[in-house]
Each structure stands twice: as C-alpha cells, then as structure tokens.
Amino acid sequence: MSILDADFGGRRARRKAVRWLIVIAVVLACFWLLPGLLTLYTDWLWFKHDVRYPAVFLTILQTKIGLGAVFGLAFVALVLINAGIARRLARRSGWYQEETALRQQIAEVMEFFVSRYLYLALVVFALVVGYGVAAAASTQWDKFLQFRNATPFGIADPIFNRDVGFYVFRLPFWQYLWQWTYIALIAVFIITAAVHYLDKAIRMLRGVPALASHVKAHLSLLLTLILVVKAFGYRLEAFHLLYSTRGAVFGAGYTDVHAQLLAYHVLFFVALAVAALTLFSAFSRGIWLPLAGIGFLAAVSLLVNTIYPAAVQRFQVQPAEFDREIAYIKRNLEFTRRGFGLADMQSRPMRTVALLGPDQVKHNVPTIENVRLWDYRPLLTTYQQQQALAQYYRFNSVDIDRYTIEGRYRQVMLAARELVVPPEARSWLNDHIYYTHGYGIVMSPVTDAVQSGLPNYSILNLPPISPVGLEVTRPGLYYGELTDDYIITGTTTEEIDYTLPQANKIAKTHYTGAGGVPLAAPLARLAASVRFGDLNLLISTLITKDSRILWEREIIPRVERIAPFLSYDRDPYIVLGNDGHLYWILDAYTTSSRFPYSQPYGEEQGAGINYVRNSVKAVVDAYDGTVSFHVADPEDPIIRTYARIFPGVFKDLASMPAGLQNHIRYAEGLFNAQTAMLTTYHVTDPQVFYNGSERWEIAREAAKTVGLVDQAGGGDNEGMQAYYAILSLPDRPGSEFLLMLPFTPKGKPNMVAWVAGQCDAKEYGRKLLYEFPKNEQVWGPIQIEAAINQNPDFSQIKTLLNQQGSNFFPGNLLVLPMDNAILYVEPYYLSATTQAIPELKYVIVARGDGRIAFGPTFSEALTKLLGEAPPSTVAEEPTWLQGAPTAAPPAPGAKPAPTALMPQDVKGLAQRADREYKEALDKQQKGDWAGYGESLKKLQRTLDELMRKAGG
C-alpha cells in the first residue's frame, strides 16, 4: 500500500478530533471576542445616552468596519486566488524517482500533507494575516472620511497647480492605497512562489532556480503588477516634494523642481517599460530578461534619483544659493504665514517710546486696576490651604478670566474645587457611590489683596457665597480635570454633597442631571461590569432601575472620545455662566502636517504640524456633562470638512449662551505656535529672511519656582509664558482682554516688539503686532530682573526674608504697554517652608529706562516710581475694608471711651446682624437652602449699612 493511501490513525478519529478542535476554537473565540463586544456595547450606550452623539459613533464604526472588510477581504482574496491558481497548475509528477528509498518515503509523506492540507493552511494563514490587515486599515477611517468629503482651500500650490485641499485631504489616503497595494502584491508574490515550490514546480538545479512554464507566466504577471504600482509610486513621490527639507527652506527648492522632479518623471516611464518587458518575458525562455530590467531600473534610480540631484545641489545651488532659491523662499514665507494664520496679522510700528509718567497712568486706569499681582503657582497653594476646606477637595489649576464685578470690568483668577478621595478613605462605596463630585469654585481679582497679603475672594466657602453679588446656583462638579473614575448615581442611598460648619455634619444630595448611562437593563449592568472589571456592579443591592453610571468624566478625554479628529488645549478653564451654572470651556484645534511649503512647528515633540486653527470651542456642563461644539472659525476648510462628515455636531458660535460667549478667549496653544513661528516669519523680505539678521526670540525672564530663590539673582532663565491682561491698546479706544507676549532680538536682552491676540467678542481672534523703534533701546524683562537683583535696598529685604523657615520668591514679570510707554510689574511672595500659604508681600514696578521702585502694595510702588499718587483705582483690599475708619491712638493716660456712648442705631444694627446670622445657621442645618440664601442677603445688607454708620 502506498503511503499516499495510508490511514494515519484512522479517518474517523481524525474527523472527531477536527470537530473537537472546531468546538474549542469557537469557545476560545467567544471568550476572546465577548469582552470586546461588551465594551463596544458600553461605548454605544455612552454615545447614545450620556453625550448623545450616536451618529458620531455609528459613522466612525461603520467606516472602520467597511475599510477593514474591504482591505482585509481583498488581501485574503489575492492570496487565496493566486494560491488556488498555483495549485491548479501544479503537475503531479514523480520528481523523486531517483531518490533513495528513505528519502522517497519522506518525499511521499510531504506530498501527502501538501496535497491534503496545504490549501487549508493557506486559508488559515490568509485569514489571520487578513485580520491584521483589516485592523490596520480600520485605523485609516479619518483619512478616508476626509478623502470623501474634502473641502477646497481656494489656494493652489505653485508647482502642480492643485488646490491645497488635495494635499491635506486626498493625498494621505492615496498614499495609503498605494502602500497597501504595493506591500500586498509583494506578499502575494512571495506566498505564490512558496506554493509553487511546495508543489515541486520550482526546483534548484545546480544552484539555479528552474521554473515550470506555468510558474514563470504566473510570477511574471504578479511582478508586472508590482512594477506598474511602483511606477505610480513615483508619481505620488513627486507630490511629496512640496514637503522637501533639502533646500534653503522647507518645501520644494531649486534642486527639487529642476532635478528631483525630472528624476521621478524618468523613473515613472522606466518602471512602466520594465513592467512591459517583464510581461513579455512570460512568453519567452529564461528569467534573465526581467532580472535585467529590474537591475536597469535600480541603476537608473541610483543615477537620476540620487547622484544627479546631489550634484545639482552641490555644484549649481550651493555656490549661489540665494539667487537660486529666492522664488522658493518667497513661497515658504507666504505659505508658512498662511498655515499659521499670520497673513492677516496687523503690524503697527510704534514711532517713539516714552518713559512712563502720570499721564500714561491716568489714560490707562482699567489697566492699573487689573495688573495681575497673583502668580497662578503660589495662588494655587494659597487656594488649597485656605479654601479646600476638607481633605477630599483639591484645586487642580488656576484659570484666568474676566467678569463684570460691581459694574467694573475685572480680571480674575478662579479655580474649581474638585473631589479626590484620600487613600485612607478608599473603598468601593466611597469611590463610586458616596463621594461623587466636587463643589463650587473660588474666585479672586488679580490685583486685590487683603492686609495680610492674601487673596480678596469674590467667591468662597461652602456653599459658595459672594460678597460682590455673583451667584453659583448649581455648584456640583461631576465633570472636571480630576474626575478619573466612574460613579453611580440614583442609588438607594444619598451622595455626600459638602461639609457643614457643625462637627461631623455633612450635606447630602441626589444627582438630578442628565449625564450617565442607565443601568435598568441587565445587559447594561453586565457590560459595565465587564468593562470596569467590577463584580459589584452586578451584585450591589444599592443599584436600582433608576441608577446611572457616569464615566469618562475628565474634560479632555471626554471631549476627545466624541471628536478624536481634533487636537485640544492642555488646560480647560472653568466659567461661571449668567445662569449660575458652572461650565468648562476647552479650545480645540484643527491641524495638519500636509500644508505645502509651510514650515513645520513642534517637530521636537513629534508633531510637526504646519497648519493650525483654533476652530472650535468645546463647552462641557460641569454638572450633567453635556458637551457642545461651537465653530469659532467658520472659514477653516478642515472644520468645514468635518462638519460635512458629522452633520449636526458643530454649532455656530452665536448659538453659545451669551454668558459663555463673554468668556471665550484667544487660545494659548494657537498663540504659542504663532508666536514661535513669528520669531522668524515676522519678516516678508526674502533677503532679510535668508540673512537671518532680523530673527527674534520670545523674551526671557528668570526661571520661576515656588520656593527658595538664589540670593544673587543668578540661575537659569526661561522663555516668558504668554499672559492675559486687560489693556488699552495704544491706538484704540477703551480697554479689552488680551493675550500677549513680548519679543527680543535673538541673543539680545532688549525688547523689540510685542504681540497681542484679542479675546473680547467684537474683536475676537484678531492679532496685533507692535514693533518698537529700532533706534531706541527698550529694556527687556531679563534686564529689568537684573536691575531688581542689583538694587541694594531690595537685596537687603530678600536677605532678611529668605531666612531658614521661610521662602521669599518672585512671580511672573509682566510687561504692560501704556500708550507709548511700558510698565514692568513683578510681585514677590513670602511663604513658610512647611504648611505654606504664600502671601503677597512686595510689588516691584519699573519703567523703560530700568528705574525700579517697590512697596508692600502696587499703589505704593507706583507712587514711588511716578513721584505722585496714581489716580483712584480699585483698592488692593476687600470691599468690606475700604473706607473703614482708623482709630487714632489714645492720649497717654486717657481712658477708653465707654461702650455706652455707641450710637443706638449702630448698636441696633449689630444686634440685627447677629440675629440674621443665627437665623441663617438655623436654616442651613435644616437644609433650607433657599431660606439660607435669603438670610445671607439680608445679613449682607445689614452689614453694609452697619459699615456706613460706623464710618460716620
């Protein structure tokens, strides 16, 4: 009996084993797939019930599945069709007739398994690899959707005269299609050759491969297809010349246009000719013809694609680089300025610079009222020490904004009081049921300080109260920057709301917002339990049909899940709306690295973007998590493309509530990218740009740390951070909220210009560049800090206060333009080394000639600098201290005035205030919050009247 007819172990046993293997494979596949399917189901529930963007989820999922299916099945089909052709053409000849008996038996066994199981093995291999191909293809969903919904930019590139939209939206997907096809054909060629070899249609005779005629025809056809695809790859490479880094600037230069582009054209036709030669060789003898063609293509590629461009660059371009590259430098200047939104920047040269005097101060009272004396770093520590009020509350960051307070446009700093359960209190109930949310915000004007050097709060305490009439009507913070765990609401127990003044007393609440996913359905509970790996979600008796699970509560990850195609600012900021609710606003950006001729930014971080717009303002309700996207730049083609892909997701900026529109601001991320590029691309003259004689850098200041500083004023310095300020621009009436930053010449300390991004609604998004006269010296920030460190009087104060046990350190130095003069301001803080509560102790001011003055308050320092008191402004102390009488010291031996001489109306007001205070406490304990608020308002009115009476 031949080995080919042998029954190895019995056919029945083999069939039974195969069936069990199939059952085991199905069970393993279910265990592998089930968690992923349940997680996908929770994603669907989250998009449908929580954020309410089901169309986004379905669009992305359908695109991923479609791309995966098309590219995965296409690969499987290519492999199996070619393998099937190879098997059908295989000739069953006894190539092993001259072998020894033992080698013949081995060959027969191989023949048996190849004849019966090779195709099955190929099917399994193709399916496994095809799954990987499908998974990789599904990640291209964004490129595919942009490809289908491309919006023109209305700008043509100067080389191929194609709209920029082709490069941003279409070229990336064309590149993926080419890459997939090329790699897939090579893989199919290798697999097909292996099948032919196993079927003995390819043999090695004296070290040379011998191919059966059908094998040669099959492989020649595949090789022809590979060469045709390679030819079209040269066409795509030509488009990538617009991102060349070879020349004097980014983008296609002289060599790229006159040599490299020619090389790609030549290689395109050579590759097609070699493909035709390879196809012809399928009907001729030998394999040397296609090999010679491929060798010729490689030689031509080396000559015209490498050697020739290098020679042109070295011998034609480098000896006269500027003359050769001037046209391409102009293109780089134009497209870089367009890519980063600098083309519409208004440049306004300042004809002269004056020394700061009383006149400039009088003309800029809103600026003086809003000079930022609080650095966000020490203020964060102060907020935490004074206003956390419980061990499980934490302030993550301090935001800067502006509000109308008591009729004045005030710049303020504020922070959200978020929840972080301490490690010693961690348990499943505390983490997910009881401690569910932060509570309220704190706010203080940037200039005000109480007499001890601490912030003057406009909003403080639990529940939030405001001495200046602001109201927080819904203080619960279920969504924030530190909310990184899931919670369950609507359970049989109440949540902890906030601590009460009484010992061991807490206020409780039930969540009534729309956020979260309902857990009424058993499948939803099972899916949530699998997603979070938490059995308690299935077995807890606290969960009812009304319960909801809230997850993805951190602002940035929450918004990213909905719109992953946008880039986001690193720092969302909290806003108190006109309705008393709290909202987070997050700046979102559209970016691309495919804008032709535009110099990339951020390559050191791996980003390398060369187009950016702050096109979207994302708003997140801090209580119920509702997310809305408002288009701030409707002219941006990228956001218009995404609006076509996801209809209904993006709203007009006008649809944002007015109370939030008043708090949008020029985005820091965009401003940082623009100012970084502006250091080089503020010039428009190619000669000046090429010479590099007018390069700037962001002004530098001494490195700031919250702690001990070098007494000699030495140490590292750092680039200044962009800062918000309320300013009156030199050539514009009124004051406005701006984001600004000064520049110095590269390698020089003196200031040369400053740039501002306008934030207020009417002028939002405009950029203004003010350049100082080049024939006048304007002191830069680092020079001012050097003057501060060299001041002997202030050095003595630093030495005295920077003793062991205390730290005396500076905040950010601010450069504040006032008409045609400059005011420099730097605060200094004092804090203990343990349990630090930084206090504002000194304010240093300076003018453009380096003269400095300092004092315990900004007003005193400014008076010393000007030689006269500044105009009446908002004081650096709380409203309730303003106007309070200062008692004259008693004469020696005099007796204190008896209390009986106190006017009766003042005494009566004090008694009334006492009653109203006790009444407010009583209502607070009973949970009558409406009555508690009314009592506080009455108490405030009584105290105001009392202060007026006490002041005479």
URJO-V274816 format. One record per helix or strand of 2 or more residues. SS is the DSSP state (a for helix, b for strand). FROM is the first residue (numbers start at 1). LEN is the number of residues. If there is no record, write none. Layout:
ss: <SS	SS>
from: <FROM	FROM>
len: <LEN	LEN>
//
This chain:
ss: <a	a	a	a	a	a	b	b	a	a	a	b	a	a	a	b	b	b	a	a	b	b	b	b	b	b	b	b	a	a	b	a	b	b	b	a	b	b	a	b	a	a	a	a	b	b	b	b	b	b	a	b	a	a	b	b	b	b	a	a	a	a	a>
from: <3	11	54	101	141	164	202	208	213	254	288	346	358	365	376	393	399	408	423	428	438	441	455	476	487	495	506	517	522	536	548	555	567	573	581	603	611	627	637	650	653	658	668	686	696	700	717	723	736	751	761	767	781	792	806	821	839	852	858	879	899	904	929>
len: <3	40	36	38	8	35	4	4	31	28	52	4	6	5	12	3	7	12	3	7	2	9	6	2	3	5	4	2	11	4	3	8	2	4	12	3	11	5	9	3	3	4	14	6	3	3	3	5	10	8	3	5	10	10	13	12	8	4	9	3	3	23	22>
//
